[in-house]
Amino acid sequence: MNTVMGWINYWTRNEKQFTVWDMYLAQVWTMAWILIIVKIFPQIMQLSVWWFVAIIVLCAPRLLYIICIKKNGRPAI
């Protein structure tokens, strides 16, 4: 638990140093890992599209809350 909290604290302190380009690089890095996983396990792509839609629906509210609403108690936009 202490290691996890240390990792979270580290990223919380350093998140302000990220630029837009750093975020795009992180997205590309993640997509590359996903492509590797799909190449190793091609059966993943045979799943119904509704499983992926369900994952998106479950994850989207938190992300939208962080991006659009939570910013010191006022909207971020």
Protein Blocks (a to p, Z undefined) as FASTA:
>chain_A
ZZmmmmmmmmmmmmmmpcfklmmmmmmmmmmmmmmmmmmmmmlmmpcfklmmmmmmmmmm
mmmmmmmmngghiafZZ
